[in-house]
Amino acid sequence: MKKLDKDSCIGVIGAGTMGSGIAQLAASFGHKVILFDANATVLKQADERLEKSLEVLVQKGKVTDAAAKSTIANIHHASSLDELAKCDLVIEAVIEEIGVKQDIFKKLEQITSGDCILTTNTSSLSVASIAASCNKADRVAGIHFFNPATLMPLVEIVPGIATDPAVIEESRKLIDTWGKTTVIAKDTPGFIVNRVARPYYGEAIRIYEEGIADLATIDWAMKEIGGFRMGPFELMDFIGNDINFKVTETVWTQLFFDSRYKPSLTQKRLYEAGFWGRKKGRGYYTYAEGATMPEPNKDRKLGEEIFVRIIAMLINEAYDALYLKIASKEDLELAMTKGVNYPKGLLKWSEEIGVEVVYNKLMELHEMYLEDRYRPSVLLKKSIKA
Ligand SMILES: NC(=O)c1ccc[n+]([C@@H]2O[C@H](COP(=O)([O-])OP(=O)(O)OC[C@H]3O[C@@H](n4cnc5c(N)ncnc54)[C@H](O)[C@@H]3O)[C@@H](O)[C@H]2O)c1
């Protein structure tokens, strides 16, 4: 398999939100980047965005003028996929549609040399399903960046069922040189972050739907007591309820409708109504000019109740991910602290709170609701008995 280093030529397919960021990142580390998008206008817009963002960085003194110029010069536009023939590593970041991605990988296999590493930035499709379009699936892997790719430190590297371990080793080594924290995630729905973080949103909505507390109080509790940077509803409005709802729905359906990941009607209605959050001026909260945020009820006892319920669900998810070998203990902790800025790794947090306390909370919820959603992970249970 290809050895990757600073002289490797990187192909990026798709110049949208993710592709343009990945191209900028690779180019800023001196790689020659060949960027292709089916839509020529998108390529042009990506160029304009790149120039603007570099201009700001130069003004802020974060990047030198020379470095900005060299980043721009390193990115070459391709007018057809064929121009990616000389690439050593290709990162595909086109729309999230399996047919489109499979078609691209089928073509890439013909166009590139046999040892070129082919990767996908998919968030929700399986690497196995994309790799299956190639005759030789061993050089295909997932490299999952977070948005914005230039700034977010975490990258999940995902081996497919047939991926050659050398592909993973080379990809990880290279992405590490781009200043990223890489973790290895099993090819399962949501990989690490998008799976383990689900209860932060889902359980918060459930608490709200049941009338236990209002939005502002739940957000306050998670920030004040939990130390999270943003409350669940603020965060969903920031991410976008369109994206957040779709990720939840995809993880749930791909995990064969496991009730632990069940989406909520509350968020579905926001999605349907176009209340997607900050970008639309309205989500759980209103962001119109002059709008004020509602005041939380700062009742400490209520806050603790909210926090313990949500953190117990998050910790349970982390234990289950470890139990199912979705990632190593170290990678799970890194993923949640670097990928979604959690104040602590969830496994470490469980030791501080007490594994028994977490387990008992889940059992209490399980008994109360008689729902499989609250079943404790086998590993959590075993961890108290040990
Ligand atoms: N946006 C995020 O927050 C995020 C985060 C991580 C991963 N991802 C994943 O990254 C990928 C891209 O997402 P995005 O948000 O950048 O999407 P986007 O819609 O911003 O960009 C997708 C681009 O793909 C291009 N495209 C479509 N079909 C093509 C084809 N056949 N050949 C070449 N280009 C084609 C489109 O013209 C568009 O510019 C998806 O797989 C998504 O799941 C997105």
The ligand as an SDF file (V2000), in Angstrom:
LIG
                    3D

 44 48  0  0  0  0  0  0  0  0999 V2000
  -21.5230   18.8780    7.0990 N   0  0  0  0  0  0  0  0  0  0  0  0
  -21.0760   18.2090    8.1700 C   0  0  0  0  0  0  0  0  0  0  0  0
  -21.1890   18.6790    9.3060 O   0  0  0  0  0  0  0  0  0  0  0  0
  -20.3660   16.8970    7.9770 C   0  0  0  0  0  0  0  0  0  0  0  0
  -19.4930   16.4480    8.9750 C   0  0  0  0  0  0  0  0  0  0  0  0
  -18.7930   15.2510    8.7900 C   0  0  0  0  0  0  0  0  0  0  0  0
  -18.9990   14.5150    7.6330 C   0  0  0  0  0  0  0  0  0  0  0  0
  -19.8760   14.9680    6.6750 N   0  0  0  0  0  0  0  0  0  0  0  0
  -20.0220   14.1480    5.4460 C   0  0  0  0  0  0  0  0  0  0  0  0
  -19.2510   14.7620    4.4250 O   0  0  0  0  0  0  0  0  0  0  0  0
  -19.8680   14.5600    3.1490 C   0  0  0  0  0  0  0  0  0  0  0  0
  -20.1230   15.9010    2.5010 C   0  0  0  0  0  0  0  0  0  0  0  0
  -20.9340   16.6760    3.3190 O   0  0  0  0  0  0  0  0  0  0  0  0
  -21.0540   18.2740    3.1240 P   0  0  0  0  0  0  0  0  0  0  0  0
  -21.7550   18.7700    4.3270 O   0  0  0  0  0  0  0  0  0  0  0  0
  -19.7410   18.8200    2.7410 O   0  0  0  0  0  0  0  0  0  0  0  0
  -22.0420   18.3350    1.8790 O   0  0  0  0  0  0  0  0  0  0  0  0
  -22.2530   19.5480    0.8430 P   0  0  0  0  0  0  0  0  0  0  0  0
  -23.6420   19.3820    0.3540 O   0  0  0  0  0  0  0  0  0  0  0  0
  -21.8380   20.8310    1.4370 O   0  0  0  0  0  0  0  0  0  0  0  0
  -21.2370   19.1980   -0.3510 O   0  0  0  0  0  0  0  0  0  0  0  0
  -21.3740   18.0620   -1.1550 C   0  0  0  0  0  0  0  0  0  0  0  0
  -20.7640   18.3830   -2.5030 C   0  0  0  0  0  0  0  0  0  0  0  0
  -20.7560   17.1910   -3.3020 O   0  0  0  0  0  0  0  0  0  0  0  0
  -20.8940   17.5930   -4.6480 C   0  0  0  0  0  0  0  0  0  0  0  0
  -21.2730   16.4290   -5.4460 N   0  0  0  0  0  0  0  0  0  0  0  0
  -22.4570   15.7980   -5.4860 C   0  0  0  0  0  0  0  0  0  0  0  0
  -22.3750   14.7350   -6.3280 N   0  0  0  0  0  0  0  0  0  0  0  0
  -21.1130   14.7080   -6.8040 C   0  0  0  0  0  0  0  0  0  0  0  0
  -20.4210   13.8460   -7.6910 C   0  0  0  0  0  0  0  0  0  0  0  0
  -21.0060   12.8070   -8.2490 N   0  0  0  0  0  0  0  0  0  0  0  0
  -19.1130   14.1210   -7.9680 N   0  0  0  0  0  0  0  0  0  0  0  0
  -18.5060   15.1860   -7.3940 C   0  0  0  0  0  0  0  0  0  0  0  0
  -19.1170   16.0350   -6.5520 N   0  0  0  0  0  0  0  0  0  0  0  0
  -20.4040   15.7960   -6.2480 C   0  0  0  0  0  0  0  0  0  0  0  0
  -21.9420   18.6790   -4.5910 C   0  0  0  0  0  0  0  0  0  0  0  0
  -21.8920   19.5050   -5.7620 O   0  0  0  0  0  0  0  0  0  0  0  0
  -21.5500   19.4240   -3.3180 C   0  0  0  0  0  0  0  0  0  0  0  0
  -20.7120   20.5140   -3.5780 O   0  0  0  0  0  0  0  0  0  0  0  0
  -21.1080   13.7410    3.4250 C   0  0  0  0  0  0  0  0  0  0  0  0
  -20.8080   12.3860    3.2470 O   0  0  0  0  0  0  0  0  0  0  0  0
  -21.4190   14.0420    4.8870 C   0  0  0  0  0  0  0  0  0  0  0  0
  -22.1280   13.0090    5.5210 O   0  0  0  0  0  0  0  0  0  0  0  0
  -20.5460   16.1430    6.8210 C   0  0  0  0  0  0  0  0  0  0  0  0
  1  2  1  0
  2  3  2  0
  2  4  1  0
  4  5  1  0
  4 44  2  0
  5  6  2  0
  6  7  1  0
  7  8  2  0
  8  9  1  0
  8 44  1  0
  9 10  1  0
  9 42  1  0
 10 11  1  0
 11 12  1  0
 11 40  1  0
 12 13  1  0
 13 14  1  0
 14 15  2  0
 14 16  1  0
 14 17  1  0
 17 18  1  0
 18 19  2  0
 18 20  1  0
 18 21  1  0
 21 22  1  0
 22 23  1  0
 23 24  1  0
 23 38  1  0
 24 25  1  0
 25 26  1  0
 25 36  1  0
 26 27  1  0
 26 35  1  0
 27 28  2  0
 28 29  1  0
 29 30  1  0
 29 35  2  0
 30 31  1  0
 30 32  2  0
 32 33  1  0
 33 34  2  0
 34 35  1  0
 36 37  1  0
 36 38  1  0
 38 39  1  0
 40 41  1  0
 40 42  1  0
 42 43  1  0
M  CHG  2   8   1  16  -1
M  END
$$$$
